[in-house]
Amino acid sequence: GGASASAMTWVSRLFLTGFASTAIFGPLAGRLIDSKGRKAGTLAFSVLYALGATSTKSNVLGVLLLGRVLGGIGTSLLF
């Protein structure tokens, strides 16, 4: 048996949440890194990305969504 339509919808939303948070927070993150420096930005990326990756072990939808947002913000710090 395959995954239910509802489950597939939520998987799609989780992916889109990560991409959307990168797009939304990208300009703000860029300005923040310009003022704080690359080292601080790289450290912040590491922490945010690690938290996002850790959230993938959760079965709670809210934690998964928060993890995708944190990962998206972290990714925007690199660009």
PDB file of N, CA, C, O and CB in Angstrom:
ATOM      1  N   GLY A   1       0.809  -1.180   0.000  1.00  0.00           N
ATOM      2  CA  GLY A   1       0.000   0.000   0.000  1.00  0.00           C
ATOM      3  C   GLY A   1       0.853   1.244   0.000  1.00  0.00           C
ATOM      4  O   GLY A   1       1.940   1.278   0.576  1.00  0.00           O
ATOM      5  N   GLY A   2       0.344   2.257  -0.651  1.00  0.00           N
ATOM      6  CA  GLY A   2       1.043   3.532  -0.721  1.00  0.00           C
ATOM      7  C   GLY A   2       0.633   4.460   0.405  1.00  0.00           C
ATOM      8  O   GLY A   2      -0.234   4.144   1.220  1.00  0.00           O
ATOM      9  N   ALA A   3       1.258   5.569   0.424  1.00  0.00           N
ATOM     10  CA  ALA A   3       0.946   6.579   1.441  1.00  0.00           C
ATOM     11  C   ALA A   3      -0.396   7.229   1.124  1.00  0.00           C
ATOM     12  O   ALA A   3      -0.799   7.319  -0.036  1.00  0.00           O
ATOM     13  CB  ALA A   3       2.066   7.654   1.520  1.00  0.00           C
ATOM     14  N   SER A   4      -1.068   7.674   2.155  1.00  0.00           N
ATOM     15  CA  SER A   4      -2.361   8.314   1.950  1.00  0.00           C
ATOM     16  C   SER A   4      -2.174   9.690   1.322  1.00  0.00           C
ATOM     17  O   SER A   4      -1.097  10.281   1.400  1.00  0.00           O
ATOM     18  CB  SER A   4      -3.127   8.430   3.280  1.00  0.00           C
ATOM     19  N   ALA A   5      -3.216  10.181   0.712  1.00  0.00           N
ATOM     20  CA  ALA A   5      -3.168  11.498   0.079  1.00  0.00           C
ATOM     21  C   ALA A   5      -2.883  12.588   1.109  1.00  0.00           C
ATOM     22  O   ALA A   5      -2.171  13.551   0.827  1.00  0.00           O
ATOM     23  CB  ALA A   5      -4.486  11.791  -0.649  1.00  0.00           C
ATOM     24  N   SER A   6      -3.445  12.425   2.297  1.00  0.00           N
ATOM     25  CA  SER A   6      -3.219  13.407   3.359  1.00  0.00           C
ATOM     26  C   SER A   6      -1.748  13.442   3.771  1.00  0.00           C
ATOM     27  O   SER A   6      -1.182  14.518   3.965  1.00  0.00           O
ATOM     28  CB  SER A   6      -4.100  13.090   4.576  1.00  0.00           C
ATOM     29  N   ALA A   7      -1.134  12.279   3.904  1.00  0.00           N
ATOM     30  CA  ALA A   7       0.280  12.215   4.277  1.00  0.00           C
ATOM     31  C   ALA A   7       1.150  12.847   3.198  1.00  0.00           C
ATOM     32  O   ALA A   7       2.095  13.575   3.501  1.00  0.00           O
ATOM     33  CB  ALA A   7       0.710  10.758   4.518  1.00  0.00           C
ATOM     34  N   MET A   8       0.830  12.568   1.945  1.00  0.00           N
ATOM     35  CA  MET A   8       1.601  13.140   0.841  1.00  0.00           C
ATOM     36  C   MET A   8       1.448  14.659   0.795  1.00  0.00           C
ATOM     37  O   MET A   8       2.398  15.366   0.460  1.00  0.00           O
ATOM     38  CB  MET A   8       1.160  12.525  -0.496  1.00  0.00           C
ATOM     39  N   THR A   9       0.276  15.159   1.126  1.00  0.00           N
ATOM     40  CA  THR A   9       0.051  16.598   1.174  1.00  0.00           C
ATOM     41  C   THR A   9       0.940  17.230   2.235  1.00  0.00           C
ATOM     42  O   THR A   9       1.538  18.279   1.995  1.00  0.00           O
ATOM     43  CB  THR A   9      -1.429  16.909   1.456  1.00  0.00           C
ATOM     44  N   TRP A  10       1.035  16.606   3.403  1.00  0.00           N
ATOM     45  CA  TRP A  10       1.859  17.163   4.475  1.00  0.00           C
ATOM     46  C   TRP A  10       3.345  17.083   4.157  1.00  0.00           C
ATOM     47  O   TRP A  10       4.105  17.975   4.535  1.00  0.00           O
ATOM     48  CB  TRP A  10       1.577  16.440   5.777  1.00  0.00           C
ATOM     49  N   VAL A  11       3.764  16.045   3.479  1.00  0.00           N
ATOM     50  CA  VAL A  11       5.159  15.953   3.060  1.00  0.00           C
ATOM     51  C   VAL A  11       5.476  17.110   2.106  1.00  0.00           C
ATOM     52  O   VAL A  11       6.520  17.752   2.223  1.00  0.00           O
ATOM     53  CB  VAL A  11       5.446  14.577   2.380  1.00  0.00           C
ATOM     54  N   SER A  12       4.580  17.363   1.177  1.00  0.00           N
ATOM     55  CA  SER A  12       4.758  18.484   0.245  1.00  0.00           C
ATOM     56  C   SER A  12       4.819  19.815   0.987  1.00  0.00           C
ATOM     57  O   SER A  12       5.653  20.666   0.676  1.00  0.00           O
ATOM     58  CB  SER A  12       3.619  18.510  -0.785  1.00  0.00           C
ATOM     59  N   ARG A  13       3.953  19.990   1.948  1.00  0.00           N
ATOM     60  CA  ARG A  13       3.938  21.234   2.725  1.00  0.00           C
ATOM     61  C   ARG A  13       5.225  21.406   3.529  1.00  0.00           C
ATOM     62  O   ARG A  13       5.726  22.522   3.669  1.00  0.00           O
ATOM     63  CB  ARG A  13       2.729  21.258   3.665  1.00  0.00           C
ATOM     64  N   LEU A  14       5.754  20.314   4.052  1.00  0.00           N
ATOM     65  CA  LEU A  14       7.014  20.399   4.797  1.00  0.00           C
ATOM     66  C   LEU A  14       8.149  20.858   3.894  1.00  0.00           C
ATOM     67  O   LEU A  14       8.946  21.709   4.288  1.00  0.00           O
ATOM     68  CB  LEU A  14       7.359  19.044   5.429  1.00  0.00           C
ATOM     69  N   PHE A  15       8.233  20.312   2.703  1.00  0.00           N
ATOM     70  CA  PHE A  15       9.266  20.751   1.765  1.00  0.00           C
ATOM     71  C   PHE A  15       9.085  22.214   1.405  1.00  0.00           C
ATOM     72  O   PHE A  15      10.050  22.979   1.407  1.00  0.00           O
ATOM     73  CB  PHE A  15       9.242  19.894   0.499  1.00  0.00           C
ATOM     74  N   LEU A  16       7.868  22.607   1.099  1.00  0.00           N
ATOM     75  CA  LEU A  16       7.603  23.998   0.722  1.00  0.00           C
ATOM     76  C   LEU A  16       7.880  24.957   1.872  1.00  0.00           C
ATOM     77  O   LEU A  16       8.305  26.089   1.640  1.00  0.00           O
ATOM     78  CB  LEU A  16       6.160  24.152   0.259  1.00  0.00           C
ATOM     79  N   THR A  17       7.647  24.527   3.100  1.00  0.00           N
ATOM     80  CA  THR A  17       7.923  25.371   4.263  1.00  0.00           C
ATOM     81  C   THR A  17       9.403  25.728   4.331  1.00  0.00           C
ATOM     82  O   THR A  17       9.750  26.878   4.601  1.00  0.00           O
ATOM     83  CB  THR A  17       7.487  24.664   5.558  1.00  0.00           C
ATOM     84  N   GLY A  18      10.267  24.765   4.092  1.00  0.00           N
ATOM     85  CA  GLY A  18      11.708  25.031   4.096  1.00  0.00           C
ATOM     86  C   GLY A  18      12.100  26.013   3.014  1.00  0.00           C
ATOM     87  O   GLY A  18      12.849  26.956   3.272  1.00  0.00           O
ATOM     88  N   PHE A  19      11.604  25.804   1.804  1.00  0.00           N
ATOM     89  CA  PHE A  19      11.937  26.710   0.701  1.00  0.00           C
ATOM     90  C   PHE A  19      11.377  28.107   0.945  1.00  0.00           C
ATOM     91  O   PHE A  19      12.049  29.106   0.687  1.00  0.00           O
ATOM     92  CB  PHE A  19      11.402  26.158  -0.624  1.00  0.00           C
ATOM     93  N   ALA A  20      10.153  28.171   1.438  1.00  0.00           N
ATOM     94  CA  ALA A  20       9.529  29.476   1.690  1.00  0.00           C
ATOM     95  C   ALA A  20      10.266  30.246   2.778  1.00  0.00           C
ATOM     96  O   ALA A  20      10.443  31.459   2.661  1.00  0.00           O
ATOM     97  CB  ALA A  20       8.062  29.298   2.086  1.00  0.00           C
ATOM     98  N   SER A  21      10.695  29.564   3.829  1.00  0.00           N
ATOM     99  CA  SER A  21      11.404  30.277   4.893  1.00  0.00           C
ATOM    100  C   SER A  21      12.746  30.805   4.388  1.00  0.00           C
ATOM    101  O   SER A  21      13.183  31.877   4.808  1.00  0.00           O
ATOM    102  CB  SER A  21      11.618  29.354   6.110  1.00  0.00           C
ATOM    103  N   THR A  22      13.404  30.068   3.493  1.00  0.00           N
ATOM    104  CA  THR A  22      14.640  30.568   2.895  1.00  0.00           C
ATOM    105  C   THR A  22      14.353  31.838   2.101  1.00  0.00           C
ATOM    106  O   THR A  22      15.095  32.814   2.205  1.00  0.00           O
ATOM    107  CB  THR A  22      15.286  29.493   1.987  1.00  0.00           C
ATOM    108  N   ALA A  23      13.288  31.833   1.313  1.00  0.00           N
ATOM    109  CA  ALA A  23      12.943  32.995   0.497  1.00  0.00           C
ATOM    110  C   ALA A  23      12.520  34.188   1.345  1.00  0.00           C
ATOM    111  O   ALA A  23      12.889  35.325   1.050  1.00  0.00           O
ATOM    112  CB  ALA A  23      11.835  32.639  -0.470  1.00  0.00           C
ATOM    113  N   ILE A  24      11.755  33.934   2.387  1.00  0.00           N
ATOM    114  CA  ILE A  24      11.239  35.027   3.219  1.00  0.00           C
ATOM    115  C   ILE A  24      12.333  35.638   4.079  1.00  0.00           C
ATOM    116  O   ILE A  24      12.436  36.860   4.181  1.00  0.00           O
ATOM    117  CB  ILE A  24      10.104  34.529   4.107  1.00  0.00           C
ATOM    118  N   PHE A  25      13.156  34.787   4.703  1.00  0.00           N
ATOM    119  CA  PHE A  25      14.165  35.290   5.629  1.00  0.00           C
ATOM    120  C   PHE A  25      15.503  35.603   4.969  1.00  0.00           C
ATOM    121  O   PHE A  25      16.394  36.155   5.615  1.00  0.00           O
ATOM    122  CB  PHE A  25      14.378  34.296   6.720  1.00  0.00           C
ATOM    123  N   GLY A  26      15.655  35.259   3.696  1.00  0.00           N
ATOM    124  CA  GLY A  26      16.915  35.494   3.000  1.00  0.00           C
ATOM    125  C   GLY A  26      17.405  36.931   3.043  1.00  0.00           C
ATOM    126  O   GLY A  26      18.553  37.164   3.421  1.00  0.00           O
ATOM    127  N   PRO A  27      16.582  37.901   2.672  1.00  0.00           N
ATOM    128  CA  PRO A  27      17.049  39.296   2.703  1.00  0.00           C
ATOM    129  C   PRO A  27      17.438  39.764   4.108  1.00  0.00           C
ATOM    130  O   PRO A  27      18.436  40.465   4.277  1.00  0.00           O
ATOM    131  CB  PRO A  27      15.970  40.212   2.149  1.00  0.00           C
ATOM    132  N   LEU A  28      16.663  39.380   5.096  1.00  0.00           N
ATOM    133  CA  LEU A  28      16.980  39.744   6.474  1.00  0.00           C
ATOM    134  C   LEU A  28      18.277  39.077   6.930  1.00  0.00           C
ATOM    135  O   LEU A  28      19.124  39.708   7.563  1.00  0.00           O
ATOM    136  CB  LEU A  28      15.827  39.354   7.408  1.00  0.00           C
ATOM    137  N   ALA A  29      18.417  37.808   6.604  1.00  0.00           N
ATOM    138  CA  ALA A  29      19.628  37.076   6.983  1.00  0.00           C
ATOM    139  C   ALA A  29      20.853  37.678   6.314  1.00  0.00           C
ATOM    140  O   ALA A  29      21.912  37.771   6.934  1.00  0.00           O
ATOM    141  CB  ALA A  29      19.501  35.592   6.613  1.00  0.00           C
ATOM    142  N   GLY A  30      20.723  38.085   5.067  1.00  0.00           N
ATOM    143  CA  GLY A  30      21.838  38.703   4.360  1.00  0.00           C
ATOM    144  C   GLY A  30      22.303  39.978   5.031  1.00  0.00           C
ATOM    145  O   GLY A  30      23.503  40.194   5.199  1.00  0.00           O
ATOM    146  N   ARG A  31      21.369  40.812   5.411  1.00  0.00           N
ATOM    147  CA  ARG A  31      21.728  42.062   6.109  1.00  0.00           C
ATOM    148  C   ARG A  31      22.357  41.767   7.470  1.00  0.00           C
ATOM    149  O   ARG A  31      23.306  42.436   7.880  1.00  0.00           O
ATOM    150  CB  ARG A  31      20.480  42.960   6.290  1.00  0.00           C
ATOM    151  N   LEU A  32      21.834  40.781   8.154  1.00  0.00           N
ATOM    152  CA  LEU A  32      22.370  40.410   9.465  1.00  0.00           C
ATOM    153  C   LEU A  32      23.810  39.913   9.344  1.00  0.00           C
ATOM    154  O   LEU A  32      24.664  40.285  10.149  1.00  0.00           O
ATOM    155  CB  LEU A  32      21.491  39.329  10.118  1.00  0.00           C
ATOM    156  N   ILE A  33      24.078  39.087   8.356  1.00  0.00           N
ATOM    157  CA  ILE A  33      25.432  38.566   8.160  1.00  0.00           C
ATOM    158  C   ILE A  33      26.385  39.686   7.749  1.00  0.00           C
ATOM    159  O   ILE A  33      27.542  39.708   8.169  1.00  0.00           O
ATOM    160  CB  ILE A  33      25.432  37.450   7.097  1.00  0.00           C
ATOM    161  N   ASP A  34      25.900  40.609   6.933  1.00  0.00           N
ATOM    162  CA  ASP A  34      26.741  41.747   6.551  1.00  0.00           C
ATOM    163  C   ASP A  34      27.174  42.550   7.768  1.00  0.00           C
ATOM    164  O   ASP A  34      28.292  43.065   7.810  1.00  0.00           O
ATOM    165  CB  ASP A  34      25.999  42.653   5.569  1.00  0.00           C
ATOM    166  N   SER A  35      26.296  42.658   8.755  1.00  0.00           N
ATOM    167  CA  SER A  35      26.638  43.466   9.931  1.00  0.00           C
ATOM    168  C   SER A  35      27.396  42.671  11.002  1.00  0.00           C
ATOM    169  O   SER A  35      28.194  43.250  11.739  1.00  0.00           O
ATOM    170  CB  SER A  35      25.373  44.048  10.535  1.00  0.00           C
ATOM    171  N   LYS A  36      27.163  41.365  11.100  1.00  0.00           N
ATOM    172  CA  LYS A  36      27.773  40.561  12.169  1.00  0.00           C
ATOM    173  C   LYS A  36      29.024  39.812  11.719  1.00  0.00           C
ATOM    174  O   LYS A  36      29.847  39.434  12.553  1.00  0.00           O
ATOM    175  CB  LYS A  36      26.768  39.570  12.699  1.00  0.00           C
ATOM    176  N   GLY A  37      29.177  39.595  10.431  1.00  0.00           N
ATOM    177  CA  GLY A  37      30.356  38.908   9.923  1.00  0.00           C
ATOM    178  C   GLY A  37      30.090  37.469   9.528  1.00  0.00           C
ATOM    179  O   GLY A  37      29.115  36.853   9.960  1.00  0.00           O
ATOM    180  N   ARG A  38      30.984  36.944   8.692  1.00  0.00           N
ATOM    181  CA  ARG A  38      30.813  35.596   8.155  1.00  0.00           C
ATOM    182  C   ARG A  38      30.978  34.508   9.215  1.00  0.00           C
ATOM    183  O   ARG A  38      30.282  33.493   9.184  1.00  0.00           O
ATOM    184  CB  ARG A  38      31.798  35.364   7.038  1.00  0.00           C
ATOM    185  N   LYS A  39      31.893  34.722  10.139  1.00  0.00           N
ATOM    186  CA  LYS A  39      32.106  33.700  11.171  1.00  0.00           C
ATOM    187  C   LYS A  39      30.839  33.508  11.998  1.00  0.00           C
ATOM    188  O   LYS A  39      30.420  32.377  12.242  1.00  0.00           O
ATOM    189  CB  LYS A  39      33.289  34.087  12.088  1.00  0.00           C
ATOM    190  N   ALA A  40      30.234  34.605  12.425  1.00  0.00           N
ATOM    191  CA  ALA A  40      28.995  34.520  13.203  1.00  0.00           C
ATOM    192  C   ALA A  40      27.885  33.889  12.362  1.00  0.00           C
ATOM    193  O   ALA A  40      27.079  33.112  12.874  1.00  0.00           O
ATOM    194  CB  ALA A  40      28.564  35.923  13.699  1.00  0.00           C
ATOM    195  N   GLY A  41      27.845  34.222  11.082  1.00  0.00           N
ATOM    196  CA  GLY A  41      26.838  33.642  10.200  1.00  0.00           C
ATOM    197  C   GLY A  41      27.013  32.149  10.018  1.00  0.00           C
ATOM    198  O   GLY A  41      26.037  31.399   9.998  1.00  0.00           O
ATOM    199  N   THR A  42      28.251  31.719   9.888  1.00  0.00           N
ATOM    200  CA  THR A  42      28.522  30.292   9.732  1.00  0.00           C
ATOM    201  C   THR A  42      28.169  29.528  11.001  1.00  0.00           C
ATOM    202  O   THR A  42      27.616  28.430  10.935  1.00  0.00           O
ATOM    203  CB  THR A  42      29.992  30.065   9.372  1.00  0.00           C
ATOM    204  N   LEU A  43      28.487  30.107  12.153  1.00  0.00           N
ATOM    205  CA  LEU A  43      28.123  29.463  13.422  1.00  0.00           C
ATOM    206  C   LEU A  43      26.602  29.397  13.585  1.00  0.00           C
ATOM    207  O   LEU A  43      26.060  28.381  14.021  1.00  0.00           O
ATOM    208  CB  LEU A  43      28.751  30.224  14.612  1.00  0.00           C
ATOM    209  N   ALA A  44      25.924  30.487  13.231  1.00  0.00           N
ATOM    210  CA  ALA A  44      24.455  30.501  13.320  1.00  0.00           C
ATOM    211  C   ALA A  44      23.859  29.468  12.374  1.00  0.00           C
ATOM    212  O   ALA A  44      22.919  28.762  12.737  1.00  0.00           O
ATOM    213  CB  ALA A  44      23.897  31.908  12.993  1.00  0.00           C
ATOM    214  N   PHE A  45      24.408  29.375  11.150  1.00  0.00           N
ATOM    215  CA  PHE A  45      23.945  28.356  10.208  1.00  0.00           C
ATOM    216  C   PHE A  45      24.083  26.961  10.813  1.00  0.00           C
ATOM    217  O   PHE A  45      23.162  26.147  10.740  1.00  0.00           O
ATOM    218  CB  PHE A  45      24.734  28.444   8.887  1.00  0.00           C
ATOM    219  N   SER A  46      25.236  26.699  11.408  1.00  0.00           N
ATOM    220  CA  SER A  46      25.499  25.373  11.978  1.00  0.00           C
ATOM    221  C   SER A  46      24.471  25.005  13.047  1.00  0.00           C
ATOM    222  O   SER A  46      23.957  23.887  13.076  1.00  0.00           O
ATOM    223  CB  SER A  46      26.906  25.324  12.573  1.00  0.00           C
ATOM    224  N   VAL A  47      24.189  25.956  13.911  1.00  0.00           N
ATOM    225  CA  VAL A  47      23.226  25.706  14.997  1.00  0.00           C
ATOM    226  C   VAL A  47      21.818  25.515  14.438  1.00  0.00           C
ATOM    227  O   VAL A  47      21.130  24.558  14.795  1.00  0.00           O
ATOM    228  CB  VAL A  47      23.238  26.872  16.013  1.00  0.00           C
ATOM    229  N   LEU A  48      21.390  26.425  13.562  1.00  0.00           N
ATOM    230  CA  LEU A  48      20.035  26.333  13.012  1.00  0.00           C
ATOM    231  C   LEU A  48      19.848  25.071  12.182  1.00  0.00           C
ATOM    232  O   LEU A  48      18.821  24.399  12.274  1.00  0.00           O
ATOM    233  CB  LEU A  48      19.726  27.558  12.161  1.00  0.00           C
ATOM    234  N   TYR A  49      20.855  24.756  11.368  1.00  0.00           N
ATOM    235  CA  TYR A  49      20.737  23.574  10.533  1.00  0.00           C
ATOM    236  C   TYR A  49      20.730  22.301  11.377  1.00  0.00           C
ATOM    237  O   TYR A  49      19.988  21.364  11.083  1.00  0.00           O
ATOM    238  CB  TYR A  49      21.876  23.529   9.519  1.00  0.00           C
ATOM    239  N   ALA A  50      21.545  22.264  12.414  1.00  0.00           N
ATOM    240  CA  ALA A  50      21.572  21.104  13.311  1.00  0.00           C
ATOM    241  C   ALA A  50      20.227  20.923  14.012  1.00  0.00           C
ATOM    242  O   ALA A  50      19.740  19.800  14.143  1.00  0.00           O
ATOM    243  CB  ALA A  50      22.695  21.257  14.354  1.00  0.00           C
ATOM    244  N   LEU A  51      19.630  22.016  14.457  1.00  0.00           N
ATOM    245  CA  LEU A  51      18.305  21.926  15.086  1.00  0.00           C
ATOM    246  C   LEU A  51      17.264  21.424  14.090  1.00  0.00           C
ATOM    247  O   LEU A  51      16.418  20.595  14.425  1.00  0.00           O
ATOM    248  CB  LEU A  51      17.878  23.298  15.648  1.00  0.00           C
ATOM    249  N   GLY A  52      17.337  21.936  12.862  1.00  0.00           N
ATOM    250  CA  GLY A  52      16.418  21.478  11.827  1.00  0.00           C
ATOM    251  C   GLY A  52      16.595  19.998  11.533  1.00  0.00           C
ATOM    252  O   GLY A  52      15.613  19.270  11.381  1.00  0.00           O
ATOM    253  N   ALA A  53      17.842  19.550  11.453  1.00  0.00           N
ATOM    254  CA  ALA A  53      18.113  18.137  11.183  1.00  0.00           C
ATOM    255  C   ALA A  53      17.648  17.256  12.344  1.00  0.00           C
ATOM    256  O   ALA A  53      17.118  16.166  12.132  1.00  0.00           O
ATOM    257  CB  ALA A  53      19.613  17.920  10.923  1.00  0.00           C
ATOM    258  N   THR A  54      17.848  17.732  13.557  1.00  0.00           N
ATOM    259  CA  THR A  54      17.415  16.966  14.731  1.00  0.00           C
ATOM    260  C   THR A  54      15.894  16.822  14.760  1.00  0.00           C
ATOM    261  O   THR A  54      15.375  15.802  15.213  1.00  0.00           O
ATOM    262  CB  THR A  54      17.905  17.642  16.024  1.00  0.00           C
ATOM    263  N   SER A  55      15.188  17.830  14.283  1.00  0.00           N
ATOM    264  CA  SER A  55      13.722  17.787  14.311  1.00  0.00           C
ATOM    265  C   SER A  55      13.153  16.681  13.435  1.00  0.00           C
ATOM    266  O   SER A  55      12.000  16.292  13.616  1.00  0.00           O
ATOM    267  CB  SER A  55      13.157  19.116  13.870  1.00  0.00           C
ATOM    268  N   THR A  56      13.935  16.166  12.491  1.00  0.00           N
ATOM    269  CA  THR A  56      13.416  15.122  11.606  1.00  0.00           C
ATOM    270  C   THR A  56      13.126  13.817  12.344  1.00  0.00           C
ATOM    271  O   THR A  56      12.448  12.944  11.803  1.00  0.00           O
ATOM    272  CB  THR A  56      14.400  14.863  10.486  1.00  0.00           C
ATOM    273  N   LYS A  57      13.619  13.674  13.545  1.00  0.00           N
ATOM    274  CA  LYS A  57      13.364  12.467  14.338  1.00  0.00           C
ATOM    275  C   LYS A  57      12.014  12.504  15.049  1.00  0.00           C
ATOM    276  O   LYS A  57      11.587  11.511  15.639  1.00  0.00           O
ATOM    277  CB  LYS A  57      14.465  12.280  15.359  1.00  0.00           C
ATOM    278  N   SER A  58      11.353  13.642  14.990  1.00  0.00           N
ATOM    279  CA  SER A  58      10.087  13.819  15.707  1.00  0.00           C
ATOM    280  C   SER A  58       8.907  13.265  14.908  1.00  0.00           C
ATOM    281  O   SER A  58       8.938  13.221  13.678  1.00  0.00           O
ATOM    282  CB  SER A  58       9.857  15.301  16.017  1.00  0.00           C
ATOM    283  N   ASN A  59       7.880  12.851  15.621  1.00  0.00           N
ATOM    284  CA  ASN A  59       6.617  12.451  15.007  1.00  0.00           C
ATOM    285  C   ASN A  59       5.559  13.540  15.138  1.00  0.00           C
ATOM    286  O   ASN A  59       4.408  13.342  14.750  1.00  0.00           O
ATOM    287  CB  ASN A  59       6.112  11.160  15.635  1.00  0.00           C
ATOM    288  N   VAL A  60       5.948  14.693  15.685  1.00  0.00           N
ATOM    289  CA  VAL A  60       5.015  15.794  15.924  1.00  0.00           C
ATOM    290  C   VAL A  60       5.113  16.772  14.754  1.00  0.00           C
ATOM    291  O   VAL A  60       6.194  17.278  14.454  1.00  0.00           O
ATOM    292  CB  VAL A  60       5.320  16.513  17.287  1.00  0.00           C
ATOM    293  N   LEU A  61       3.999  17.034  14.104  1.00  0.00           N
ATOM    294  CA  LEU A  61       3.978  17.879  12.914  1.00  0.00           C
ATOM    295  C   LEU A  61       4.530  19.274  13.190  1.00  0.00           C
ATOM    296  O   LEU A  61       5.286  19.807  12.378  1.00  0.00           O
ATOM    297  CB  LEU A  61       2.565  17.984  12.377  1.00  0.00           C
ATOM    298  N   GLY A  62       4.167  19.869  14.314  1.00  0.00           N
ATOM    299  CA  GLY A  62       4.650  21.212  14.645  1.00  0.00           C
ATOM    300  C   GLY A  62       6.167  21.267  14.763  1.00  0.00           C
ATOM    301  O   GLY A  62       6.791  22.240  14.339  1.00  0.00           O
ATOM    302  N   VAL A  63       6.757  20.231  15.333  1.00  0.00           N
ATOM    303  CA  VAL A  63       8.215  20.161  15.461  1.00  0.00           C
ATOM    304  C   VAL A  63       8.851  20.025  14.079  1.00  0.00           C
ATOM    305  O   VAL A  63       9.879  20.643  13.803  1.00  0.00           O
ATOM    306  CB  VAL A  63       8.634  18.974  16.370  1.00  0.00           C
ATOM    307  N   LEU A  64       8.246  19.226  13.222  1.00  0.00           N
ATOM    308  CA  LEU A  64       8.757  19.067  11.865  1.00  0.00           C
ATOM    309  C   LEU A  64       8.698  20.386  11.091  1.00  0.00           C
ATOM    310  O   LEU A  64       9.641  20.743  10.386  1.00  0.00           O
ATOM    311  CB  LEU A  64       7.965  17.986  11.126  1.00  0.00           C
ATOM    312  N   LEU A  65       7.580  21.105  11.230  1.00  0.00           N
ATOM    313  CA  LEU A  65       7.454  22.398  10.558  1.00  0.00           C
ATOM    314  C   LEU A  65       8.473  23.406  11.090  1.00  0.00           C
ATOM    315  O   LEU A  65       9.105  24.123  10.314  1.00  0.00           O
ATOM    316  CB  LEU A  65       6.035  22.948  10.731  1.00  0.00           C
ATOM    317  N   LEU A  66       8.629  23.456  12.391  1.00  0.00           N
ATOM    318  CA  LEU A  66       9.612  24.362  12.992  1.00  0.00           C
ATOM    319  C   LEU A  66      11.022  24.017  12.518  1.00  0.00           C
ATOM    320  O   LEU A  66      11.825  24.905  12.232  1.00  0.00           O
ATOM    321  CB  LEU A  66       9.539  24.299  14.531  1.00  0.00           C
ATOM    322  N   GLY A  67      11.311  22.734  12.437  1.00  0.00           N
ATOM    323  CA  GLY A  67      12.617  22.302  11.951  1.00  0.00           C
ATOM    324  C   GLY A  67      12.879  22.745  10.529  1.00  0.00           C
ATOM    325  O   GLY A  67      13.991  23.156  10.197  1.00  0.00           O
ATOM    326  N   ARG A  68      11.866  22.664   9.688  1.00  0.00           N
ATOM    327  CA  ARG A  68      12.019  23.113   8.294  1.00  0.00           C
ATOM    328  C   ARG A  68      12.234  24.627   8.227  1.00  0.00           C
ATOM    329  O   ARG A  68      13.027  25.108   7.418  1.00  0.00           O
ATOM    330  CB  ARG A  68      10.776  22.719   7.460  1.00  0.00           C
ATOM    331  N   VAL A  69      11.525  25.377   9.084  1.00  0.00           N
ATOM    332  CA  VAL A  69      11.718  26.825   9.111  1.00  0.00           C
ATOM    333  C   VAL A  69      13.144  27.146   9.568  1.00  0.00           C
ATOM    334  O   VAL A  69      13.813  27.983   8.961  1.00  0.00           O
ATOM    335  CB  VAL A  69      10.677  27.503  10.045  1.00  0.00           C
ATOM    336  N   LEU A  70      13.610  26.490  10.630  1.00  0.00           N
ATOM    337  CA  LEU A  70      14.973  26.732  11.120  1.00  0.00           C
ATOM    338  C   LEU A  70      16.018  26.352  10.073  1.00  0.00           C
ATOM    339  O   LEU A  70      16.999  27.070   9.881  1.00  0.00           O
ATOM    340  CB  LEU A  70      15.221  25.945  12.413  1.00  0.00           C
ATOM    341  N   GLY A  71      15.807  25.227   9.402  1.00  0.00           N
ATOM    342  CA  GLY A  71      16.726  24.820   8.347  1.00  0.00           C
ATOM    343  C   GLY A  71      16.724  25.803   7.188  1.00  0.00           C
ATOM    344  O   GLY A  71      17.769  26.078   6.598  1.00  0.00           O
ATOM    345  N   GLY A  72      15.556  26.330   6.864  1.00  0.00           N
ATOM    346  CA  GLY A  72      15.452  27.321   5.787  1.00  0.00           C
ATOM    347  C   GLY A  72      16.160  28.623   6.136  1.00  0.00           C
ATOM    348  O   GLY A  72      16.843  29.210   5.297  1.00  0.00           O
ATOM    349  N   ILE A  73      15.993  29.070   7.376  1.00  0.00           N
ATOM    350  CA  ILE A  73      16.694  30.276   7.826  1.00  0.00           C
ATOM    351  C   ILE A  73      18.188  30.032   7.817  1.00  0.00           C
ATOM    352  O   ILE A  73      18.956  30.882   7.367  1.00  0.00           O
ATOM    353  CB  ILE A  73      16.228  30.697   9.234  1.00  0.00           C
ATOM    354  N   GLY A  74      18.606  28.876   8.312  1.00  0.00           N
ATOM    355  CA  GLY A  74      20.017  28.537   8.314  1.00  0.00           C
ATOM    356  C   GLY A  74      20.608  28.536   6.916  1.00  0.00           C
ATOM    357  O   GLY A  74      21.698  29.061   6.690  1.00  0.00           O
ATOM    358  N   THR A  75      19.884  27.946   5.986  1.00  0.00           N
ATOM    359  CA  THR A  75      20.353  27.906   4.599  1.00  0.00           C
ATOM    360  C   THR A  75      20.470  29.303   4.017  1.00  0.00           C
ATOM    361  O   THR A  75      21.405  29.582   3.267  1.00  0.00           O
ATOM    362  CB  THR A  75      19.414  27.063   3.742  1.00  0.00           C
ATOM    363  N   SER A  76      19.545  30.177   4.347  1.00  0.00           N
ATOM    364  CA  SER A  76      19.598  31.543   3.817  1.00  0.00           C
ATOM    365  C   SER A  76      20.815  32.309   4.351  1.00  0.00           C
ATOM    366  O   SER A  76      21.246  33.284   3.735  1.00  0.00           O
ATOM    367  CB  SER A  76      18.308  32.296   4.172  1.00  0.00           C
ATOM    368  N   LEU A  77      21.365  31.883   5.477  1.00  0.00           N
ATOM    369  CA  LEU A  77      22.555  32.528   6.009  1.00  0.00           C
ATOM    370  C   LEU A  77      23.782  32.264   5.144  1.00  0.00           C
ATOM    371  O   LEU A  77      24.728  33.051   5.158  1.00  0.00           O
ATOM    372  CB  LEU A  77      22.811  32.056   7.424  1.00  0.00           C
ATOM    373  N   LEU A  78      23.778  31.179   4.399  1.00  0.00           N
ATOM    374  CA  LEU A  78      24.918  30.842   3.558  1.00  0.00           C
ATOM    375  C   LEU A  78      24.944  31.624   2.255  1.00  0.00           C
ATOM    376  O   LEU A  78      26.004  31.766   1.645  1.00  0.00           O
ATOM    377  CB  LEU A  78      24.912  29.376   3.260  1.00  0.00           C
ATOM    378  N   PHE A  79      23.807  32.128   1.822  1.00  0.00           N
ATOM    379  CA  PHE A  79      23.727  32.814   0.539  1.00  0.00           C
ATOM    380  C   PHE A  79      23.521  34.269   0.776  1.00  0.00           C
ATOM    381  O   PHE A  79      23.425  35.042  -0.177  1.00  0.00           O
ATOM    382  CB  PHE A  79      22.610  32.251  -0.333  1.00  0.00           C
TER     383      PHE A  79
END
